[in-house]
Amino acid sequence: MRYSLQAAYAKAAQVRLAIFDVDGVLTDGSIYIGEQGEEYKAFYARDGLGMKLLQASGVELAIITGRDTPVVDHRMRALGVNHVFQGKAEKLPVLLALCEQLKIAPEQVAYIGDDVNDLPVLRTVGLPMAVADAHSLLADHVCWQTQARGGRGAVREMCELIMDAQGTLSAQLARYTEA
């Protein structure tokens, strides 16, 4: 299904909601477990800033993940992400309910995933994306695959592609580059 950059930009221009998987997308997929069973994840700061910039440009943000961990709630609160769905083995019903709640058509949604459990959502949204190191089966179901790996800048690429397509990237970056 891979589209040209021009086609991906056309789809990105319509995005009103960006949804992210967590393990393998916002993180590199590693799960660290302490002696007491506590779970740790490493998030990439540049991905977080990309999410904040995208949100500031007017795009709603959400996560849908199969695992349920307090560290994800903590990170999403820090980023100002209000739509956090954890412990969701079936992601498609969550996507459809969120679209209905926000009055956004699935065609106006971007989703980035990394593994086969993301396929039902990827086949439904307008801008399906995968991280560079995603499972090979996703390649036939996404219109864009990032250059960066999950947890290492893939989310930032997605956010900047959407903002660039919508004409908001320069203004968001200018907040930091202009004196």
C-alpha positions as a LaTeX table, in Angstrom:
\begin{tabular}{lrrr}
\hline
Residue & $x$ (\AA) & $y$ (\AA) & $z$ (\AA) \\
\hline
Met1 & 0.00 & 0.00 & 0.00 \\
Arg2 & 2.97 & 2.35 & 0.24 \\
Tyr3 & 2.15 & 5.74 & $-1.22$ \\
Ser4 & 4.40 & 8.45 & $-2.53$ \\
Leu5 & 5.46 & 11.22 & $-0.18$ \\
Gln6 & 2.98 & 13.50 & $-1.97$ \\
Ala7 & 0.10 & 11.07 & $-1.29$ \\
Ala8 & 1.14 & 10.67 & 2.36 \\
Tyr9 & 1.18 & 14.48 & 2.71 \\
Ala10 & $-2.31$ & 14.71 & 1.20 \\
Lys11 & $-3.59$ & 12.24 & 3.80 \\
Ala12 & $-1.63$ & 13.96 & 6.60 \\
Ala13 & $-3.22$ & 17.31 & 5.72 \\
Gln14 & $-6.60$ & 15.84 & 6.76 \\
Val15 & $-5.48$ & 14.49 & 10.17 \\
Arg16 & $-7.34$ & 15.76 & 13.24 \\
Leu17 & $-6.36$ & 12.92 & 15.60 \\
Ala18 & $-3.00$ & 11.16 & 15.95 \\
Ile19 & $-2.90$ & 7.86 & 17.82 \\
Phe20 & 0.23 & 6.10 & 19.00 \\
Asp21 & 0.96 & 2.58 & 20.16 \\
Val22 & 3.38 & 2.51 & 23.11 \\
Asp23 & 5.67 & $-0.55$ & 23.20 \\
Gly24 & 7.79 & $-0.54$ & 20.06 \\
Val25 & 6.59 & 2.93 & 18.98 \\
Leu26 & 6.95 & 5.38 & 21.88 \\
Thr27 & 9.56 & 3.00 & 23.33 \\
Asp28 & 12.03 & 0.65 & 21.69 \\
Gly29 & 9.90 & $-2.27$ & 22.85 \\
Ser30 & 12.10 & $-3.18$ & 25.80 \\
Ile31 & 10.34 & $-3.82$ & 29.09 \\
Tyr32 & 12.42 & $-3.59$ & 32.24 \\
Ile33 & 11.05 & $-5.33$ & 35.32 \\
Gly34 & 12.44 & $-4.67$ & 38.79 \\
Glu35 & 12.80 & $-7.18$ & 41.61 \\
Gln36 & 9.44 & $-6.16$ & 43.08 \\
Gly37 & 7.68 & $-6.50$ & 39.71 \\
Glu38 & 7.71 & $-2.78$ & 38.94 \\
Glu39 & 7.89 & $-2.00$ & 35.23 \\
Tyr40 & 10.15 & 0.57 & 33.59 \\
Lys41 & 10.16 & 1.95 & 30.06 \\
Ala42 & 12.46 & 4.43 & 28.32 \\
Phe43 & 10.77 & 7.19 & 26.33 \\
Tyr44 & 12.63 & 9.33 & 23.80 \\
Ala45 & 12.45 & 13.03 & 24.74 \\
Arg46 & 12.38 & 14.23 & 21.11 \\
Asp47 & 9.31 & 12.10 & 20.45 \\
Gly48 & 7.62 & 13.74 & 23.44 \\
Leu49 & 8.39 & 17.23 & 22.19 \\
Gly50 & 7.07 & 16.29 & 18.76 \\
Met51 & 3.81 & 15.19 & 20.36 \\
Lys52 & 3.54 & 18.46 & 22.29 \\
Leu53 & 4.19 & 20.48 & 19.12 \\
Leu54 & 1.59 & 18.49 & 17.18 \\
Gln55 & $-0.95$ & 19.00 & 19.94 \\
Ala56 & $-0.17$ & 22.74 & 20.03 \\
Ser57 & $-0.85$ & 22.86 & 16.29 \\
Gly58 & $-4.43$ & 21.70 & 16.91 \\
Val59 & $-4.27$ & 17.92 & 16.46 \\
Glu60 & $-5.78$ & 15.71 & 19.19 \\
Leu61 & $-3.49$ & 13.00 & 20.60 \\
Ala62 & $-4.26$ & 9.55 & 21.98 \\
Ile63 & $-2.54$ & 6.29 & 22.82 \\
Ile64 & $-3.95$ & 2.81 & 22.58 \\
Thr65 & $-1.81$ & 0.04 & 24.04 \\
Gly66 & $-2.29$ & $-3.58$ & 24.97 \\
Arg67 & $-0.30$ & $-3.34$ & 28.19 \\
Asp68 & $-1.38$ & $-1.48$ & 31.33 \\
Thr69 & 1.36 & 0.20 & 33.35 \\
Pro70 & 1.46 & 3.24 & 35.66 \\
Val71 & 4.59 & 4.59 & 33.94 \\
Val72 & 2.58 & 5.17 & 30.74 \\
Asp73 & $-0.07$ & 7.14 & 32.64 \\
His74 & 2.68 & 9.22 & 34.21 \\
Arg75 & 4.38 & 9.97 & 30.87 \\
Met76 & 1.13 & 10.80 & 29.08 \\
Arg77 & 0.07 & 13.17 & 31.90 \\
Ala78 & 3.44 & 14.92 & 31.56 \\
Leu79 & 2.83 & 15.32 & 27.81 \\
Gly80 & $-0.77$ & 16.49 & 28.24 \\
Val81 & $-2.27$ & 13.52 & 26.40 \\
Asn82 & $-5.87$ & 13.22 & 27.57 \\
His83 & $-6.96$ & 10.13 & 25.64 \\
Val84 & $-5.07$ & 7.21 & 27.20 \\
Phe85 & $-6.33$ & 3.67 & 26.66 \\
Gln86 & $-4.30$ & 0.90 & 28.27 \\
Gly87 & $-4.87$ & $-2.83$ & 28.56 \\
Lys88 & $-6.68$ & $-2.89$ & 25.22 \\
Ala89 & $-5.91$ & $-6.13$ & 23.40 \\
Glu90 & $-8.56$ & $-5.18$ & 20.80 \\
Lys91 & $-7.65$ & $-1.69$ & 19.63 \\
Leu92 & $-10.18$ & $-1.19$ & 16.81 \\
Pro93 & $-13.26$ & $-0.81$ & 19.07 \\
Val94 & $-11.35$ & 1.81 & 21.08 \\
Leu95 & $-10.46$ & 3.72 & 17.91 \\
Leu96 & $-14.06$ & 3.70 & 16.68 \\
Ala97 & $-15.47$ & 4.80 & 20.04 \\
Leu98 & $-12.93$ & 7.63 & 20.30 \\
Cys99 & $-13.75$ & 8.80 & 16.77 \\
Glu100 & $-17.43$ & 8.86 & 17.68 \\
Gln101 & $-16.75$ & 10.72 & 20.93 \\
Leu102 & $-14.59$ & 13.36 & 19.20 \\
Lys103 & $-16.81$ & 13.49 & 16.08 \\
Ile104 & $-13.84$ & 12.66 & 13.87 \\
Ala105 & $-14.04$ & 10.30 & 10.89 \\
Pro106 & $-11.52$ & 7.41 & 10.83 \\
Glu107 & $-10.18$ & 8.92 & 7.58 \\
Gln108 & $-9.04$ & 11.93 & 9.66 \\
Val109 & $-6.94$ & 9.75 & 11.96 \\
Ala110 & $-3.23$ & 8.94 & 11.82 \\
Tyr111 & $-2.04$ & 5.83 & 13.63 \\
Ile112 & 1.49 & 4.52 & 14.06 \\
Gly113 & 2.18 & 0.94 & 15.07 \\
Asp114 & 4.88 & $-1.70$ & 15.06 \\
Asp115 & 3.33 & $-5.16$ & 15.18 \\
Val116 & 0.54 & $-7.37$ & 13.84 \\
Asn117 & $-1.89$ & $-6.47$ & 16.62 \\
Asp118 & $-1.98$ & $-2.96$ & 15.09 \\
Leu119 & $-3.25$ & $-4.19$ & 11.70 \\
Pro120 & $-7.02$ & $-3.80$ & 12.34 \\
Val121 & $-6.51$ & $-0.13$ & 13.23 \\
Leu122 & $-4.00$ & 0.47 & 10.43 \\
Arg123 & $-6.50$ & $-0.85$ & 7.88 \\
Thr124 & $-9.17$ & 1.57 & 9.18 \\
Val125 & $-7.46$ & 4.96 & 9.56 \\
Gly126 & $-6.74$ & 7.53 & 6.87 \\
Leu127 & $-3.00$ & 7.78 & 7.56 \\
Pro128 & $-1.62$ & 4.37 & 8.60 \\
Met129 & 2.08 & 4.48 & 9.53 \\
Ala130 & 4.68 & 2.09 & 10.90 \\
Val131 & 8.05 & 2.53 & 12.57 \\
Ala132 & 11.18 & 1.55 & 10.64 \\
Asp133 & 11.66 & $-1.66$ & 12.62 \\
Ala134 & 8.01 & $-2.77$ & 12.49 \\
His135 & 7.02 & $-6.34$ & 11.73 \\
Ser136 & 7.36 & $-6.95$ & 7.99 \\
Leu137 & 3.63 & $-7.70$ & 7.58 \\
Leu138 & 2.79 & $-4.06$ & 8.30 \\
Ala139 & 4.54 & $-2.82$ & 5.15 \\
Asp140 & 1.59 & $-3.85$ & 2.97 \\
His141 & $-0.89$ & $-1.98$ & 5.17 \\
Val142 & 0.75 & 1.40 & 5.77 \\
Cys143 & 1.16 & 4.39 & 3.52 \\
Trp144 & 4.33 & 5.54 & 5.25 \\
Gln145 & 7.13 & 3.90 & 7.23 \\
Thr146 & 9.46 & 6.11 & 9.25 \\
Gln147 & 13.22 & 6.19 & 8.86 \\
Ala148 & 13.67 & 6.06 & 12.64 \\
Arg149 & 13.09 & 3.03 & 14.82 \\
Gly150 & 10.47 & 2.82 & 17.54 \\
Gly151 & 11.49 & 4.73 & 20.64 \\
Arg152 & 14.23 & 6.52 & 18.70 \\
Gly153 & 12.50 & 9.32 & 16.79 \\
Ala154 & 9.78 & 7.58 & 14.76 \\
Val155 & 7.03 & 9.47 & 16.57 \\
Arg156 & 8.82 & 12.78 & 15.99 \\
Glu157 & 8.96 & 11.99 & 12.25 \\
Met158 & 5.24 & 11.27 & 12.23 \\
Cys159 & 4.40 & 14.48 & 14.09 \\
Glu160 & 6.58 & 16.63 & 11.85 \\
Leu161 & 5.15 & 15.04 & 8.68 \\
Ile162 & 1.62 & 15.90 & 9.81 \\
Met163 & 2.54 & 19.45 & 10.84 \\
Asp164 & 4.45 & 20.01 & 7.60 \\
Ala165 & 1.49 & 18.79 & 5.55 \\
Gln166 & $-0.84$ & 21.06 & 7.51 \\
Gly167 & 1.45 & 24.08 & 7.24 \\
Thr168 & 2.02 & 24.37 & 11.00 \\
Leu169 & 5.55 & 22.99 & 11.37 \\
Ser170 & 7.41 & 26.25 & 10.73 \\
Ala171 & 5.29 & 28.14 & 13.25 \\
Gln172 & 5.78 & 25.47 & 15.90 \\
Leu173 & 9.56 & 25.38 & 15.39 \\
Ala174 & 9.74 & 29.19 & 15.28 \\
Arg175 & 8.75 & 29.21 & 18.97 \\
Tyr176 & 12.27 & 27.92 & 19.62 \\
Thr177 & 14.32 & 29.27 & 16.73 \\
Glu178 & 13.34 & 32.95 & 16.68 \\
Ala179 & 14.85 & 35.28 & 19.25 \\
\hline
\end{tabular}
